[in-house]
Amino acid sequence: MPNIAIASDHAGYRYKEGIKEFLVSKGYHIKDFGTNSEDPVDYPEYIRPAALAVARGDCNGGIILGGSGNGEAIVANKVKGIRCAVCWNKESARLAREHNDANVISLGQRMMSLDTALEIVDVWLNAHFEGGRHERRIKQIES
């Protein structure tokens, strides 16, 4: 995934910045949809444009962040073509990609350490959709 969309609200801003540095160090191109500080904002204003960029194919995947990651995932999943998974550990990230072909992941800054968030991102980026029986289920989601 060479082009990654990233977005957060104020509660995910610090981790967004850390994840951006990590991704750039790994050679990824980042499209940052904001926010740009810890000043309070409404997360849909930042998450929806990032999800739309992934759905359009402008970005190959997306990482969105908030306090828990739940509201952000709800917003992203309202966009046709997005399969966003809330991830809380490496296993949830791996399965999100392998079984659900998640093209966006949502992380909660208040739920984990930055090291854990970086591990989740790394696992998700390096996992691959298994297809097979999972393909049928993805088609059912999209219909």
Protein Blocks (a to p, Z undefined) as FASTA:
>chain_A
ZZacddddfklmmmmmmmmmmmmmnopacddebjabfbdcdfklmmmmmmmmmmnopagb
dcdddfkommmmmmmmmpghiacdddfbfklmmmmmmmnopabdcddfklpcfklmmmmm
mmmmmpcceklmllmmmmmmmZZ
